[in-house]
Amino acid sequence: MSNADVRALVQHAQALASNERAAARQMRAVVTRGALNVKRDWQAGAVATARRHARLYPASVSYDVTPLPGGATAEIGPDKGRPQGALGNLLEFGSVHNPPHNDGGRALLAEEPRFAAQAAQVAARGMRL
């Protein structure tokens, strides 16, 4: 293998590594934006369904994003440490005497096509060198 071939391989490997880092940053941004969208939609739904009985519950919905190799993961939902956050299970899934509100489920379903489209764009950009 000639020196020119080795240099070309090194340059290609550097381009791939740089592209991978950029794609990971972009995916973290997509996950963060998606989590924010779900949180906001969840809060809006909770304002409508919880009404005066759980008026503080919508403000308990938050999210945490954890970076991972190649992207990130997000946890979205009521924070039990915030006022009325402990009502999350009861309000979302219902009980014997209360129907489920499913605000989080509706928010997640609404975000799914937007998230998938953004992730596909990141993947398409990653395929180009």
C-alpha positions in Angstrom: 0.0 0.0 0.0 1.4 3.4 -1.0 1.7 6.4 1.2 -1.0 8.1 -0.8 -3.3 5.2 -0.2 -2.6 5.3 3.5 -3.2 9.0 3.6 -6.5 8.6 1.8 -7.6 5.9 4.2 -6.7 8.1 7.2 -8.6 11.0 5.7 -11.6 8.8 5.1 -11.5 7.4 8.7 -11.2 11.0 10.0 -14.2 12.1 7.9 -16.3 9.1 9.2 -15.4 9.8 12.8 -16.2 13.5 12.4 -19.4 12.6 10.7 -20.3 10.2 13.5 -19.7 12.9 16.2 -21.8 15.4 14.2 -24.6 12.8 13.8 -24.6 12.0 17.6 -24.8 15.8 18.4 -27.7 16.2 16.0 -29.5 13.1 17.4 -29.1 14.5 20.9 -30.7 17.7 19.7 -33.6 15.8 18.0 -34.2 13.8 21.2 -34.1 17.0 23.4 -36.5 18.8 21.0 -38.8 15.8 20.9 -38.8 15.6 24.7 -39.7 19.3 25.0 -42.5 18.9 22.5 -43.9 15.9 24.4 -43.7 17.8 27.7 -45.5 20.8 26.3 -48.2 18.7 24.7 -48.6 16.7 27.8 -48.9 19.8 29.9 -51.5 21.3 27.5 -53.5 18.1 27.6 -53.3 17.9 31.4 -54.5 21.5 31.8 -57.6 20.5 29.8 -58.3 17.2 31.5 -57.2 17.8 35.1 -59.1 21.1 35.5 -59.5 22.5 39.0 -59.1 19.2 40.8 -55.4 18.9 39.9 -54.5 22.4 38.7 -50.9 22.0 39.8 -50.4 18.7 38.1 -49.5 20.0 34.6 -46.5 22.0 36.0 -45.1 18.7 37.5 -44.5 17.3 34.0 -40.8 17.6 33.1 -38.1 15.7 31.2 -34.5 14.6 31.5 -32.2 13.9 28.6 -29.3 11.5 29.1 -26.6 11.5 26.4 -25.6 8.1 25.0 -23.1 7.0 22.4 -24.6 8.0 19.1 -27.5 10.0 20.5 -29.5 10.3 23.7 -32.5 9.0 25.7 -35.2 11.0 27.3 -37.5 10.4 30.3 -40.7 12.5 30.3 -43.4 12.6 32.9 -44.6 14.0 36.2 -42.0 14.6 38.8 -43.2 13.2 42.1 -41.1 15.9 43.9 -43.2 18.7 42.5 -46.7 19.6 43.7 -49.3 17.1 42.6 -46.7 15.2 40.6 -47.5 12.0 42.6 -51.0 12.1 41.0 -49.4 11.1 37.7 -50.2 7.4 37.8 -53.8 8.0 38.9 -54.5 10.7 36.3 -52.7 9.0 33.4 -53.9 5.4 34.0 -57.1 6.0 36.0 -58.5 3.9 38.8 -61.7 2.1 39.8 -63.4 5.5 40.2 -61.6 7.6 37.7 -61.1 7.2 34.0 -57.6 7.4 32.5 -56.7 10.8 31.0 -53.8 9.4 28.9 -52.4 12.9 28.2 -48.8 11.6 28.1 -49.8 8.9 25.6 -51.5 11.3 23.3 -48.5 13.7 23.5 -46.1 10.9 22.6 -48.2 9.8 19.6 -48.4 13.3 18.4 -44.6 13.7 18.5 -43.8 10.3 16.9 -44.1 11.4 13.2 -42.1 14.6 13.8 -39.4 12.8 15.7 -39.2 10.1 13.0 -38.9 12.7 10.3 -36.1 14.5 12.1 -34.2 11.3 12.9 -34.5 10.3 9.2 -33.0 13.7 8.2 -30.0 13.1 10.5 -29.5 9.6 9.1 -29.7 10.9 5.5 -27.1 13.6 6.3 -24.9 11.0 8.0 -24.9 8.8 4.9 -23.4 11.6 2.8 -19.7 12.2 3.1 
